[in-house]
């Protein structure tokens, strides 16, 4: 009887270990692409405001298979800004989530097209993954008119 119980425990431990190893997934392709150190050059164009240019370093760390921890260094008043971004891929479909905001869309080649709404505004994104370069383009729309465009060009360091 003791041998049967011991054998059952060993078998259950082996099964649990196999399941745990199978549940550890490799990061998806966009999360893998974005990992690392980047130099971000951004231009923000907004209605009735001066064009804003930003130039800062950015680091992206993989938290899990679909989540990045993104740190913009010396971003605001010389302080770092850190946020998490969830990027889920299923075939050619993509979901991007940051806090309460969620956008979804599709991939065509090395470009991701996404849309999402938040507080009566529509956000449109294009994410270009180009070797050692990444372009993040987003637009904010309200009442059928564009209000803001952010164009960020990131170069891998």
N, C-alpha and C positions, 0 to 999 in steps of 0.2 A: 504494500500500500504506500509506504514512504517513497519507494522508487517511482511509482506512478505519479505521485504528487510532485516530486522533484523533477521528473521528466516533463510534466505539464508546465511547471514554472519556467524551466529552461526554454521550452518551446515557445511559451508566451513572451518571454523576454526577447528571444530571437525575432519573433514576428513584430513586436513593438519597435525594435531597433531598425528593422527593414522598413517599416512604415515611416518612421522618423526620418530616415535617410532619403526616402523617396519624396517626402514633403519638402525637403530643402531644395529649392529650385534655383537655377541660375537666373541672374537678372535678365529681363527682356532686352531686346536690341536697342531701344532708345535709351533706357537707363544705363546700359553698358556704354553706349556711345557718349553720353553726357558726363560720365564719371571723370573726374580729374580737375586740373587747374586751368582756368580760362582768363582771358583778358576781355572785358566787356566794353564795347563802344556803343552807346545808345543815343538815339535822337528821339525826343518826344515832341510831337506837333499837336497842339490843342487849339480849339477855337478861342479867339480873343485873348490869347496868351503868347508870350514870347516863346520861341523855339528853345527847348531845353536840351543841352548836351551833357552826357555823363560818360565818364571814363573810370572804370574801377576793375579790380581783380575779383574773381569769383571762383569758389571751390565747390564742387559737387561730389558728395560721398554717397555711396550706395548703402541704404539702410536695410533693404530687402529686395526681393526680385522685382518689385514694381514701385519702390519709393526712394526718392533722392532727398538728402538733406543738403540744401543749397545755402551757402554763405556768401553774401556780397560784402567784401572787405572795405572798410573805410567808406561805407556807402552814405550814411546820414550823419552829419556833424562829426565825422571821423570815427564813427562807431560801426561795428559789423552788424549786419542784419541777417538772421538765419531763419529759414522757413523750410517746411517739408512740402514736396510735391509728389503726388501719386500719379503714375503713368501706367495704365493697364492696356495691354495689347491682346487682341483675339483676332488672329488672321490679319485682315487689312483694317480692322476697326480699332479705334483708340479712345480711351477715356483719360482725361486729365482732371485732377482734383487738387485744390489747395484750400484748406479750411472748408467753409460752406459752399464754395464755388465749384461747379463741375461743368466741364465742356466735353463734348464727344464729337467724333468725326471719323475720318478714314485716312488711310495712307495710300499714296500713289508714288511708287518708286521710293525716293529718299525724302519725300515731302509729306508732312502730316497736316491735314486741314481739320480744324475743330471749330465748333460754335457752342456757346453757352449763354444763358441769361442770368442776370443777378440785379435785383433792385431796378426793374423796368428798363434795363439796358442790355443790349446784345453785344457779346464779345466774340470776335472772330480772330482765329489764330492760324498762322502758317509757321510750321517749324521745319527748317531746312537742315538736314544733316549731310554735310559735305566734307568728308575726310577730316582735316584738322580745323574745319570751320563749322560754325553753327549759327544760323540766322533765326532769330525769334521775332516774328512780325505779329503785332496784334492791333486790332481796331476796336473802338468802342462806338456803338451806334445807339441813338435814341430818337424816337419819333421819325424814323425813316431817314435820318441824317447822321453822317459821321461826325463825331465830336472830338475824337482823339486817335492818333496813330503813334505807336511805339515801334521803332525799328532798332533792334539790337543785333549787332554783329559781334560774335564771340570768336576769338582765335585761341586755339589750344596753346598752352605754354609748355 
